Amino acid sequence: MTEIEKKTIREMRFRGFGYKKIAKDLGLKRDTIRDYCRCHKLVGKREDFLAVMVKEAEAGLVCRNCGFKIEQPARGKRIFCSPRCMYRYKKFLEEREI
């Protein structure tokens, strides 16, 4: 599994997608996705998982888009792990409003 696939899995789980949908989009087996999510604590019911991730994002512990842990600088506070994640998050919000 590539780093891009791993990041995509975290991103999709953070947005509430299930194992089947992620597997179909990435062209991987559902069991592979499930095993990865279990190893990286991305499991549980959609609502439970999202509630935990949203709390962590609000606390500034993880990226609001992909759910990766953020290294906070000495000054200021980051809420995204990269400019790309910030752009994707804004695009996601715009699509939800339409």
N, C-alpha and C positions, 0 to 999 in steps of 0.2 A: 504494500500500500504506500502510495507516495505522500509527501508532505501536503501537497495540494488537496488530495483526497481527505486526509485527516482534518485539515482545516475546514473543508467543505462539510464534513460530517458534523463537526462541532457547531458550525454556523447553522446548519439545518436543524440540528437538535435544539439549539438555542432559540430558534424561531418556532419550535413546536412540531416539526415533522417527525413522522414515525419511521421505524426501521425499513418497512417495505418501500415507502416513497423514496427514501435516501438511496436504498439499494438500486431501485429502478433508475433513478437519475444518474447514478455513478456507474451503473453496469456491473455492480458487485453482488455477491450473494447476501441475502438478508442475515444469515448467521454470522457472516464476517462483520457486518455493521453492528450487530447485536454484541458480539464478542468485544469489539473495539470499545463500544459504549460502556460495557460492563467494566472493562479494565480502567477506563478513564472517568468513572462515576458519572456517566451521562444517562442513567437509567431511571426508571420509575414512570408513573403516569405523567402524561403531558402536562397537566396542571401543576403537579407537585414539582416536576423538574423545572418548569418555567418560573414558579414562585421562588425557588432557591436561586436560580440564575439571575432573576431580576433583582433580588436583594443584594447579591454579590456585585452586580453591575452598578447599582445605586451607591454601594459603599466604595466603588472605585477599585474593586479587587480584580475584576475581569472586564474585558472589552464588551461594550454594549452590542456589538454586531456578531462577533464570532465566539465569544465566551472564553478566549485565551486569557491567561493571567497577565496582568500588566505590571511592569516594573515602574513604580512611581518615581519621578525625579525628585531631587531635594527641594526644589521650588515648584509650585504649581501643582496641578492635578490633571492627569490624563484620563479620558474616558474611552478612548479607542486605542487599539494597539498600533494602528498605522493609518495614514491618510486614505488608503484604499478602503479600509473598513469603515471609516467615517463616510466616504462617498457611497458605499454600498448600503449603509444604514439609512442615509438620507433618501436614497433611491427607493428602498424598501418602504419607508414611511409614505413617500409620495404615491407609490402604487397602491398602498392600503387605503388612502384617502379617496382615490378615484372610484 
